[in-house]
Amino acid sequence: MFVGATLLISSSAVAATEEALPEETISQESAVKPTTTVETLTLQALPEVTSLTQSVLASDLPLVADASDASTGYTVKLSNSTTSNSTTSNSTTSNSTISNSTIGNSASDSVTSYGDEETAEDDLMGPVTGVSQLSGQTVEDDSMEQVTNVSQLRDISPGDWAYEALRSLVERYGCIAGYPNATFRGNRALTRYEFAAGLNSCLNQIERLLGGVTGDFITREDLESLQRLIQEFETELATLGARVDNLEGRVAFLEDHQFSTTTKLKGEVIFALADAFGGDADDVQTVFHNRTRLNFLTSFTGKDMLQTRLQAGDAPTLITGAGGELAGTQEGRFTYDGPSGNDVIIDILRYKFPLGDKVTVQLLANRALHHYYVDTVNPFFEGRAGGSNAITRFAERNPIYRIGPFGAGAALAIKPIKDVRIDLGYISNTASNPQEGQGLFNGNFSAIAQLVYGSDFKVGFTYIRGYEDNTDGRPRLILGGTGTALANLNPAALGNATNLGTVDFASAKVESNSFGVETSLRLTPNIVLNGWAGYTDAELIGLGDAEIWNFAAGIAFPDLGKKGNLAGIFGGAAPTLRGLDLDDGNSNFDNDFAYQVSAFYKYKVNNNISVTPGVVWLLNPNQSSDNDDVVIGTLRTTFTF
């Protein structure tokens, strides 16, 4: 695989074989060449030589240099009887320059030789030491600057001699295909193996050219550059073939054992310990939760995606059933809680595809919520109810994104210009019901319109319109498992807070208009600030109006400790019913903001396992300062595959 080049040249003054040293690059533009006749041009293994010598003949004879290096197997003889101002290896001389040395204007009558001198094996471009006087001139130490060996470089960057040499070969002989004009483009650094792959392609191309064209087609300078490149990248060229063979074997194995030609499987399993303390939460027992999600991601065109997600778990909410002062509250819920009995369900079924360059369409068949497809502007906390980011539902996103029932619908994501995104979406949980007053457009629904602008500093403006007409006694306003019982318009809680009966609220239909502002600021790659404020105006038709507020802020520290780790602190007011204006009746309830603070640290054990300890502190639970604070602790382990 190691290839060299031998160029045989005869001139009127000297007939000799010239083989270029790796460190000698002759400028084609500046050199005045003696008249030569090309006799042979072949690729062959280079002979091994044992010493490096140079002879300077009498002034009436041509200047002849003969050099060899046993470590490389390269030999060079340079005949320069008529050259004035020939340049080699970035040095300037009057007659001839070799290995960055400065030589006098004329050679003396005596012969000066380099005896028993060697270049360093790991630095072929280093200076040759122990040089005696040449033509009465002393080699200047500061003129022999050492050039960094390419073999010591981690990457090959634009401006390196090797990069430019290969670029020249590529452009001259078209030995790398892939670009429309067969050029070697781009000003990015290459790894040494990427570079070796390009060099190997050029070797094969030039070998083909040598077998089919005249010798005039391949220049001597190109062969010298090629020799030098081969020598510098000998190791990479030798391992390139083995790497290709290994890669082909792995590809063949994957083709034989792949799950599907169009579908990828991604899974997540969560194990978690949790407990709660304080007030009525003291009765809560330590629990062990689990949840499994299997995502089947299918693409038919390479740009679209069909997602089918199966879910099973046993993770009941921790304090919702504690009773007493915590009755009905949705505060402190974990991102993963909800499923029970480990029953398998189709949790998500959706299809998205591009519509031109600026629009993406999503069709959602079941259990859809707005945060599945919009930018919630809460990086490093938003985890789509997964087990890798925030530990609580409240810290994941502005709760207004979860207003509305799980259902089917459609969404558009529009990116008209850079850093601007517009989201439009509509979902309904009565979409499949053909009865009067139901269906896709006549039953329960939630519609969103959102504008997001920015990159490192990002701001979003959100509007959500919702309608809920279920009469089964469930909470009238669904805030996605966050907030107090009153904020979710829980009929039992509202009945206790007013002189109206629970039955009245249980049968009330609700229209809501929600507004949100979300922001995120990336201060550094490892510090991110997020925050939001949300307001909901809900009309309990025939009963009155309710005002629900929430706000929060957080700070995230990605890669804290090592890459892949994540620390976060998040706090604010969970959805709280601040006002209730009844058409006929009186209300009497506490409206203290229900504060919630959470902190977590995700430690990445490896690429597939992370462990996250976390703590949640609830102040004024169920929006009453008379209630005892509650502290929740958890230890979450997440497996991804």
N, C-alpha and C positions, 0 to 999 in steps of 0.2 A: 504494500500500500504506500510505502515511502518512495517517492519519485523524485528524481533530480533531472538536471538537464546538462548536456555537454554541447558546447558550441566550438566547432573547429574552424579557425579562421587563418588564412595565410595572407601576408602582406608583402610588399616589395622589400621591406627592410628585414622583417623577421617572420618566419613561419612557425607558429606555435599554437598550442591548444590553450584557449582562454576559458576559465571557469570562474565565475564570480563568487567572491566571499559573501556570506550572508550579510555582513555589515556594510558592504559597498553598494551604493546606489548611484548610477551614473546618470546625470541629467542629460536627456536627449537633446534639449534645446541649446545648452551651453557648450557641449563638447563638439570640437572639430575633429571628425573621424578621418583616419587615414584610409586610403583606397583599399578596399578588401574584396575578396571573392568568397562567397559563402559556399563551402564544399558540402557540409553535412549539417543536418538539424534533426536531432533525435532525442527521445526521452529514454534514459537508461539509469541503472543504479550507479551511484558515484563511487569512485575508488577511495579507499582509505589511505590517508597520508599521515605522516608521523611528526612533522615539524612545520614551523612557520618561518619562511626565509624571504629575504628581499635582497636583490643585487642591484647596485647602481653602477652601470658601465661607464666607460670613458665618454667624455662629452661629445665625441664625434660619432658615437654609436647611439642607437635608439635606447630610450629609457625603458628597461624591462623590469617588471615586478613579478615575482613568483611567490605565491603564498598558498599555504595549505593548513588544514586543521584536522587533526585526527579525530577530535570529538564529533565533528560534523560530517566528515567525508567529502568536504568541498575543496576544490583546488582552483586557483585563479592565476592567469598570466596576463598581464596588461602590456600591450605594445603601444608606445606613445611617441614615436619618432617625430611626428609633425604636430602634436597637440600643443596648443597654447591655451591655457585656462580651461582645463578639464576639471570637473568637480565630482568628488566622491564623498559620500557620507557627511553631507552638510558642512564641509570644510572648504576654505578658500586657499588656493595655491597659485604659484606662477606657472609651473609646468605640470605637476601631477600631485594629487592629494590622496593619501591613503590613511584610513582609520583615524580621521580627525587630527592628523599631524600637519604641521606647517613646514614645508620644504623650501630650500633656497632656490634661487633663480636658475642655477646650473649645477650639474653634477660634476664632482671632481673626477680626476683620472683614477683615483684609487677605488677599490671596491669595499663598501661597507656592508656588513651582513648582520642580520638578527640571529644571534646564536642561542639555541635552547630556550627560547621565550615562548610562553603559551598564554592564550587568553583564558579567562575564567570560564569554566564549563557552564555556570549558571548565568553568565552575563556575556554573551558573545559580542555585545556592542561596547564593552568596556575598553579602556585604553590598554595598549601594549606597554608593559613596563620594561625598564632596563635598556632603552634605546640609546646607542652611542651616537657620536657626532656624525652628521651626514652633510657632506660638502661644506664642512667648516661651520655649519649652523647647529645650534642646540635646539632640540624640541622643547617648546615652551609647555610647562606643566599646566598652565591655566588654559591652554588651547585644546586640551584633551578632555573635555567635559564628558562625564559618563551619562549615557542615555538610559533611562529605565527600560529594563527588558520587558518585552510584551508578555513573556511567560509569567511575569510577576503581577501583571495587571489582572484585576478581577473581571473587568469588562473591557471591551474594545469600544472606544468612543470616537466620534467624529473628531478629526484632527490628529489622531494617532497614525503613525506611518503605515501600520498594517491595514487600518481601515481605508486609508486613501489608496494604498496599493491594490487592495481587492476591488475597490470601486473602479479604479482605472481598468483592471482586467475585465470586470463585468461590463463596463460601457463599451470597451473595445471589441470584446468577443461574444457578448450577449450570452454569458454562461449561467445566468440565473433568470429563469422565467417566473412569471407570476404577475408582474406589472404590465400594463398595456403596452408600454414602449420598451419592455425588457430591460429597464434600468434598475440600478441598485439605489433606492431612494430612502429618505428619512434621516434625520439627524438625532436619532436615539442611540443610546449605547446598546451593544449586543453582548450577550454572554459568549464565552469562548467557544461553547459548543454550537451556538447559532452561527458564529463566525466560521468555525471549521466546516459546517455544513455548506456554507457558501463557497468556501475555498475548495472543498471536494468537488462541487459542481463545476467550478472553473477548471480544475485539473482534468476532469473527464472531457470537457468541451475542447480544451487545447490539445489533448491527446488525439481527439478525433480530427482536429484541424491539421495537426502535424502529419497524419496519415493520408490526407487528401489534397493538400495544397502545396505550393512552392515554398521554399524556405524564406522568401522575402516577406511572407505574410506575417510571420511571428518575429517580433523584434527581439534583439538581444536584451534590451532593457526589461522587457516583459518577462523573459526567462529568468533574469537575475532576480527580479521582484518575486517571481514564483518560487525560486529556490529558497529565498529568504523566508517567505511565508510558510513553506513546507517545513523548514527546519524549526521555526518558532512554534508551530502548532502540530508537531509530530505526535504528541500524546493524544490530543483531541482527535486527530485524524484516525489514529489507531483504534480509539474506542468508539468512533462514530458508527462503524459497521456493526459492532456488538450491540450498541444501543438500538439501532434500527431493527436488528434481528429480535432483540428482546421485546421491542414495541410491537412488532408484527405478531409475535407469539401471544402477547397479552390481548391484542385486538381479536385474534382468532379465538382465544379463550372466552372473552366477553361475548362475542357473537354466538358462541355455542351455549353460554349459560345466562344470557341476558333475560330479564323478566319480560320485556316487550320491546318491539322495535320502535314503538311510538309513545310508550308510557314509562314514566319514572315513579318509583315509590319512595316517599319520604315519610318517616315516622317520628313520633315523639311520645315518650312515656314519662309520666311524672309520678314520683313517690314523695309524700310529704307528711311530716309530723306537725301537729298544731295543737295549741291550747290557748285559753283565754283566762284572764284574771281581773278581779275588781267588780264590786257590786254584784248584780245578779249573774254576772259571767263566772263567778266562782263556782257555780254549779256545773259549768261546762267541763266535760271530761277530755282528757288527752285523746286525740284521734289520729288515725293513720289513713291518709287519702291516697287514691290512685286515679289516674286517668290516662287513657291511650288514644292517640289519634294517628290514623293512617291516611296519608294524602296520596292519591293517584293522580299524577299530573300528565295529561296526554296532549300531544301537539300533532296536528295533522299537516300544517304548512310550515312549521318552524317559527312562526310568529304568533300563532294563536295558542290558547291553553284551555283545556277542559279539566276542571278540578272536581274530583269526587273524594269527599272526606268521610271516613268512617270514624265514629267516636264511641267509646265505652268508658265508664268510670264509676267510681263510688266515692263521691266527695260532697256530701251534704253541707249546706251552709253552716258555719260554726256557731254563731250566736243568734241567728234569726229566731230559732226556737227556744231561746233561753227563757222567754216569758218575762213577766214583771215589767220593769222600766225599759227593757230592751225589746219588748214585743213588737214584731213587725218591722223592725229596722233592717235596712239593707247595708248598713255601715260595716266596714272592715271585711267585706267579702274578698276572697282570694280570686285571682284571675281564672283559675281552673275549676272552681267549685260549681256545683249545679247538678251534674249527672249522678244517678244513684242506681244501685243494683247491677252495675256492670252490663247493662243492656246495650247491645250494639244498635246504633242508629246511623242513618245517612245524615251527617251533620251539615255538610255543604255540598251543593251541586250547582256549579256555575260554569259559564263559558265566556271567555273574553277574546276579542280579536281586534286588530287595527282597522280603522276606516280612513285610509290615506296616511299621511305622515304625522298628523296633528291630533287625531281623534282615536280613542280606544272605546270600544263598546263592550259592555258586560250584560249578560243575561243570567239572572239568578233564579233558580228553580225552587229553592226552599230555605227556610231559616235564615234569610238574609237580614243584615243590619247595615246601616250606612258606613260604619267604620271598616267594613270589609273592602271597600273600594275607594274611599276618599283619603286624602292626606290629612291626618289628624294633627299635624304640626306638634308632635310631642316625641321627638326622636329619643331613643334609648330607654324610654319608659313604655311606649306603645309596643305591644307584643302580640296583638290579635288573639288575646286570651290564652297565650302560650305560656311556657315555663322558662323563658330565657331572659325576661326583662323585669318590669315592675312586679311586685308581689300582690298588689290589690287592684281591683277593678277601677277604683276611683283614680288611682295614679296613672292608669293607662292612657286616659283621654278625657276630654270634656264630656260629662255625662249626657249632654243633649244629643250626642251622636247616636245614642241607643234609644232615643224616644221612638216609639212605634213598636209594633209586634214583629216577631220573627215572621218572615213571609217570602213571597216571590216578587220579582220586579226586574227593573233594568236600570242601567246607569251609563252615563257618558263622561269621559275624562277628556277635556280639550286643552291643548297647549298651543295657544295662538302665537306666542312669542316666547323668547327665552325667559325663564324664571317666573312665568305666569301660568297658572293652572286653574281651570274652571271645572267644577264637578257638578253634575246634575243627576239626581237619582230619585227613584220612586219604588216603594215596596208596599205589599199588601198581604195580610195573612188570610184574606178571604178570596184570593185570586182563583182558587179552584172550585169555589162554591157557586153553583149556577142559580141559587134561589134569589128571589126578588130582594133587593136591598143589599145584596152581597156582590160577589164577583170581583173582578180586578179593579173597577173604578167606583163602585157604589158601596163598598164596605169599608172596613178599617184600612187606613193607609198612613204612610209617612213619606213626605217628599222633601228633598234637600236641594239647596243651591248654595254653592260655596266658591269663593275666590281666594286663591293663595298666591302670594307674591314673595319672591326672594329666594336666597340660597343660604349663605351662612347666617344672615339675619332673615328670618321668614315671618310673615304675618298672614293670618287667615281670617276671613269674615264669613260667618256661617248663618244660614237661615233654614229653619226646619218647620214645616207645617204638618200637623198631625191630627188624626181623627180616630176616636175609639168609641165603639158603640156596643161592646160586649156587655152583657147583663148577668154575668155568672159570678159576680161578687169579687172578682180579682181587683187588684189596685187599678185605679182609673188611668194613671199615668205611668208608663213604664220607663224608668230611668236606668235600665240596664243593670239592676242589682247594685245600685249605689243610692245613698241618701237615706233620709229618715222615713218613717212610716207615713207621716203627714205629707212629706214632699212627694211621695209616690201616690198621693190621694187614696190611701188605703181606707176603704169604707169603714172598717171598725175603728180606726184611729180618728177619722173625721167625725164619726158618730159620738165618740167620747169627748171630742173637743167642741161640740156644738149642742144645741138643743134640738137638732134634727136627728131623726133615726138613721141607723146604719143602713136600713133598707133603701132609704131615699138615695143615699150616695152610691149604693151598690147598683142601682138601676140607672144612674145618670150617665148620659153620653158626654164625651169630653172633646172639645176642640182646643188645639194648642198652637201657639206661635212661639218659637224659641229662637234666640239670637245668641251668637257666640263670637268672641274674639280670641284667637289663639296666637301665641308668639313663640319663637325659638331663636336663640342667639348662641352661635358657636364661638366662644371666646378664644379657645385654642383647640387643637385636635383632641385634647384630653379634658376639656371643661365645656359643658353645654348647659345653658340656662333655658328653661321652658316655663310657660305660664299661660293661663287662660282666665276668662270670666264668662259665665253663662247666665242667661235670664230666660225664664219661661212664663208666659202669660197663658193660663189655662182657664177655659170657660166650662164650668159644669152646667150644661144646658138646663135651664129651668131652676137652678139653685144659686149660682153666683160665680164669682171670679176668684182665682187663686194666683198668687205670685210666688215663684220659686227661684231662688238664687243659688249660685255656686261659684267659687273661684279657687284658684290654686297656683302654686309655683313650685318648681323643683330644680335641682342641680344634679347633673350626671357626670361621672368621672369614668369614661371608657378607658379600657386598658390599664386600670389602676393595679399596679403590682406586676402584671405581665399582660401580654397581648391576649385579648379575649375575655379578660376579667371586666367586671362592670360594678361600680358602686353608685348608689342613688339615694337621694333624700327628697321626699316630696311631702308637701303639706298645704292645707287650705280648708275651705269650708265645703263639706259635702252638700248635695242638694238639700236645701232647707226651706220649708214653707214659711215665708215671712209675712204674708198677708192673705186674708180670706174675707172677701166682701160678699156676704150672702144677700140674696134678694129678699128673703123672708126668714128671719131667724137671727140668732146671736151665736157668737163664737167666743170661746175662752180657752186659749192654749198658749204654751210657751213658744216663743219664736227665736230663741237663742241660736246663733249659728252653731252647727254641729261640726266642730273642727276634727280633722284627722291628719295625723303625721305618720309617715312610714319611712323606714330606712332598710336598705338591703345591700348585700355584697355578694355578687355572683363570682365564684371561683371556678375557673375553667380547669378541670382535671386533665382533660385531653380534648381532642376535637369532637368527641361524642358524649362526654359526660361533664356536667357542671353541678356544683353544690352551692345553694343559696340560703344562708341564714338571713332572717329578717324579723323586724318587729313593727307593730302597728299600735299607735296610741290614739284612743278616741276620747275627745274632750266634749262635754255636753252631749253625750249620746242621746239620740232621739230628740234632739234640739231642746234640751232642758238642762240648765246649769245645776239643777237640784239632783241630777243623776250622777252617780259615781263614775269616775273615769274608768275606762277599760283598756287593758293592755293585752295584745295578742302576740304570741310568738310562733314562729314557724321555721322549719328546716326543710327546704325543698331540694330534691335531687331530680335532675332532668337528663334523660337519655335521648339523644337524637341519632337518627340513622337514615 
